[in-house]
Amino acid sequence: MAFEDPEDLDGFFDPEEFGVEARYRADNLGDGVLIPVMYSSGDQLADVLGGSILADNLQITLPIHLLPGLKEGDSFEIDGVVMVLDEDPRKTKTSSLWQALLAKADE
């Protein structure tokens, strides 16, 4: 299924569908804004060199048009847990989505 407009993807990120609401903070500062994301909370099987391993990383996926300036050091709070981008996000093959690895913020 091809999407002609990046905003066509927004329905998948709706918390009533597959997404969750996350509070985004640029540079992990301020009150932030709510952004719908897809979130993987670790303990997932990952393919590595043709085999599977248990990965404990935290990952989010979101439409680029919602946060075109997303970068390392920005944070997302989900269910009261603050997580910071470990590195700059990567674009998916279609260049319409960000994928980013997160680490729990120091408390």
Order of alpha helices (4+ residues) and beta strands (2+ residues): alpha-beta-beta-beta-beta-beta-beta-beta-beta-beta
